Amino acid sequence: MVALQANYCWVELERVGPHDCRRLLCTRRTRLAKSGQIICVGDRVGVESIDWPAGRGVIAALEPRSVLLVRPPVANVSLVVVVVALAEPAPDPLQLSRFLLTAEATGQAVLLVFSKADLLPEQAVAAWLGRVAAWGYPALAVSSQSGSGLDQLRERLSQPGLAVVCGPSGVGKSSLLNGLKPELDLRVAAVSGRLQRGRHTTRHVELFALAPGALVADSPGFNRPELPGDPAGFGLLFPEVRRGLQQAACRFSNCLHLGEPGCAVSSDWERYGWYVEWVGDLRERAARPEVHAQGQRAAEPGLRRRGDRLEPRLDQQWRQPSRRSQRQQAWREGRQEQDGAEPLSLPDRED
């Protein structure tokens, strides 16, 4: 599936169909949602009930996926491209680290790209490249205006697989894709002059072909990724921690690398202070029983959860039996009348 808009999906066909049909506009079988199968961009799906002249069909099956990136929601990703602007807006190291951690959590290759390199002097660009290299990321500095670095980025994204481009709003993700493939003509907008924040021009995730077998996903920007994982495995998302563990093993298998005796990971790296703070946040979150794994607060007495919000639960005296309960009551009363007995009086069922 190459795009998801509202209740409709665009599905790219493996083989060209009748009437030279290459894409189908599809709906989804209700049973998929009822069975908990959520379809995302990048999923391989089975289509039936195809209307070839109209170019429409129905998604009836979802094939197993190898990996799922939650935000942006893209399946079967092989490369995560984190894009951050060097100016307008200026890069935020904390925000950048959160994006990198989200990318690392997928277990796939990560590529860091600095956009708008033409807006900073070469020395400032080199300073940022050296800084993130110490983190463990050999980054690319590119400019969609001057074209510098685009050939290197195109070569990397032309490898077979699915690459997803993610990052904050306004960093120029769509502009970079337009530079790589001008015929895409993706919508772009300038950064807000007063707040220096990006405007949301990309509204949905969509796949584009850059080369045979190479797909790239443009995605809406967001500014604060959630911290992934649990405290036990959180350190492995940092290349600095992985480098330390390659040299030696920690004394304790459950070491959190917070200065425990025999820890193989030193504290002389730039992001160590952030790491300590974030591990503390994860441990605090894990210790709160009222928070679910998805980060949603459990419903309190007198409240019910509907989607991502809590709402008051209706008092018992105002509740009405569901239609299902009413049908069951009518069926039981009919059976009792056929048997010549008094109909049973059932209490109202709480839904």
N, C-alpha and C positions, 0 to 999 in steps of 0.2 A: 504494500500500500504506500502510495507516494504523497498523499495529502489527506487531511481530515478537517472538514469544515462543517460545523453544526452537526447535523445528523447524517451527513453524506460523506462518502469516502471515494477518493480517486484511486483506482487500482490500475497499475501498469501491467500489461499482459506479457508473459514470457514469449509468446509467439503472436504475430499479427493475425487478427481474426478476420472474418468476412467483412466486406465493405472497407478494407484497409483499416480496421479498428485496432488501435493501439492502447487505448485507455477506456475504462468503464467507470461510469458514475454509479456507485452502489449504495444501497442501504444495508443494514445488518439484521440478521435473524434475531428475533427476540430471545431465543433460547441461549444465545451466546452470553448475553448480559445476565440472564437468570442463572446460568451455570458459573458466573464469575469470570468469564473470559472477556477481558478488556482489550480491544484492538487499538494498536498504536501505529503511528507512521513507522515504516520499516519492517512491519510484520509481513510474512508470507501467508497468504490466505487462499482459500478455495471459494470459487464463485460459481453460482448456479442460476437458473432462471434468466438466462441472458437474452436480452432483446438487442440483437446486433444492429439493426437499422437505427435504433434510438441510442445505442451506445450505453445501455443500462444493464444492471445485474444486481444480484443479492449475494452478500458475503455469508457463506454457510459454514465455513470451517476456518480454524486458526491453527497454523502449524507451530510446533514448538520453537521458541526463540532462544537464542544463545545468550543474550544479555539485554537488559532493559535499563535505560537511563530515565530516571523518574522525572527530572526537570532539566531540560525540556523532555517530554515523553517521546523517546525514540527507541525502537527495538533493533536488535541485531547490529549494534554499533561496533565498528572495528577501530575507529580513531576518534578521539574527542579533541576538538580544536578550541582552545580557550583564547578568545580575542579580547584584548584590553588596549585602550587608546593611550598613547603617550601624552596627549594633550587634548583638551576640549572634549570630554572631561579629563582631568589629570588622573593618573593611576592611583588607586588606593591599595597599598600592600596587604592590608587585612582582607579586603574584599577579594583581591586577586587570589590570596591563599585559600579562601573558602571555595572559590571556583575550581582551583586546582585539586582540592580535596574531594570535591564532588566528582571531578573527572577521574581521579585515582580510584575512587570507590567502585567504578565500573569494572576494574581489572583490565581495561584495554589501554592501548598506547595513548599518550597524551602529547599534544603539540601546543606550545604557547606561542602566540602571535601578537606582536605589538603593532597596532595600526597607527596611522597618521604620523609616521616617522618624519615626514617633511616639515612638521611644525616645531621640531626641536633641533638644536645644534647637534652635530655629529657626536661631540663629546658627551652630551647628556644622553643620547641614545645608547652609546657604548657603555655608559655607567649603568643604565638599567639592564642591558644585556649581561653585563658582568655580575650584577646583583642576583638576577634569577639563575644564572649559571651556578652560583654558589649554592642556591637552593637545590639544584639538580635538574634544571630545565634549560637546555640549549635552545633559546628562542629565536624567532625570526622577526626582523623589523621590516615592515612593508608600508607602502603608501599607494592608495588607489588613485591619487592625484598625479604623482610623478611616475608611477609604475615601478618604482624600485622595490625589489624583493618579491614581486608577483610571480616571476618565472620560477623561483625556488618554491613558493607556495603552491603553484600549479603543478609542479613536478611531484610534490608530496601528496597532494590531493588526487592526483591521477592514478594512484596505485589502486588495484582492485579492492573493493570493500565499500563500506558505508561510513562516511565521516560526518559528524555533527558539529556545527559551528555554534558555540554558545558564548555568552558574555553579557556584561551590563548593557543597558540601553544607550544608544548614541555613540558606540565605539566604532561603528562603520562596518558591521558584519555584512549587511546587504551590499554596501558599496564595494567591499572586497570581492564579493561574488560577481558583481557587475563588471569589475575589472578583470576577473578571470574569464568570464564569459559574457561579453556585452549584450548578446541577444536575450539574456534573461530579463534585462530592463526592470529590475526589482525596485520597488518604491523606497525612496530614502527621504530624510528630512534633516534640517540643521539642528544642532544642539541648542537648547534654550539659552538665550544670552544672559538672563538674569541669574538663573539657578545653576547654569552649566550642567544640566541634566539632559539625558537623551529623551527623545520623543519616541513613543511606541509606534513604529511604522509597520513592522512585521507582526501580523495578528495570529498567524498559525504556522505550524511546522510543515514544511514541504520539501520533498527531495528533488534534486536536479542532477542530471547526468553531465559530468565533466569529461569523461572518457569512457570507452567501452568497459563495462563492469565496475566503474567508479562512480559512486553516488555521493552527493554532499547535501546535508540538510541545513537549511536556513531556519532559525528559530527566533521567537520573540525574546527580547532582552528582559532580564530581571536583575535586581540589585543586591539581594541578600540570600544566597543559598543556605540551606540548612546544613548543619554539621552532620556528616554521615557516620554510620557505624556505632559501635559500642566502645567503651574505654579500652577493653582488652586488645582489640585489633586496630585501634585508631592510629597508633604510632607507625604502623606499616604503610600508611598512606603518605608518609613523609619520606622523600628520597634521602634526607639527612639521617633519619633513623635507620633506613635500610643499609646505608653505607656503613654505619657503625656496627650493625649486626653481621655484615659480611666479614669484618675483621675479627670479631670474637663473639661468643655467645654470652648472654646474661646468666648470672648465677641462678636466678629463679625463673621458672618457666612463665610465671604470671607477672613478670616485671613490667611496670608501666613506664619505665624510663624517667622517673621523677626523682632521681638521686638515690635509688635503693642500693644497698650493698652489693657489689659485684656487677653493677649495670655496665654494659658494654657501650652505651650511648653517652657521649659527653654532652655538656651543656653549652659549648662554645660555638653555637650556630645562631644565626640571626633570629630565626622563628621559634627558638626554644621557649621564650617567654609566652608567646601566643599559644604554643603547644600545651604548656602547663595550664594556662587559663582554660583552654578548650577541654582538656581532659577533666578538669574540675567541673565544668558545665555538664559534660556527659555523665559524670558520676552522680551529680546532683539530680539530673533528669532521670537516671535509672533508679534512683532511690525513692522517687515519688510514685507511690502505687496508684494515684489517681490519674496518671497520665498513661495513655495507651502507647503502643509501639509506634503508631503513626504520629505521635505528638499531640493527639486530640485529648482534651480533658473529658473524663468520664462524666456521665450524667449524674447529677445529684438528686437526692430525694425530692419529689415534686416536679422534676424536670425530665424532659425526654430529648434525645438527640435526633435532629432532623438535618441530614447532610453535615455541614461543618458548623452548625450553630445549635444552641440549646434553647428550648422553648417550654413554657409552663405546661405541665400535664393537666388535662381536663379533669375536673372533679368528677367522682364516680356518679353522682346524681345526674350529671348532664350528659353522660356518655350514652351513645346509642349502640345497640348491637350491630355487628357487621352484617353485610348481606349474606355472607357465608353462614354465619350463625343463624340468621333468619331462615335460610333455605334448609339448614339441618333441623331446625325446630319444626318447620312445616312438614318435613319428611317424617320425623318421629311422630308427630301428631297424626299424620295420615296412617302410619302403621298401627298406632294404638287404636284408631277408630275401626280399622279393618279387623283387628283382633277383638273388638268389643270391649275394650278397657278404657279407663279414663286416660286422656292424654297426659303425658308427663309435663310437668312445669319445670323448665330448666332455667337456671339463673343466667343473667346476661353475661356474655363472655367479654372479658377485657382484652382488647387488641393492642 
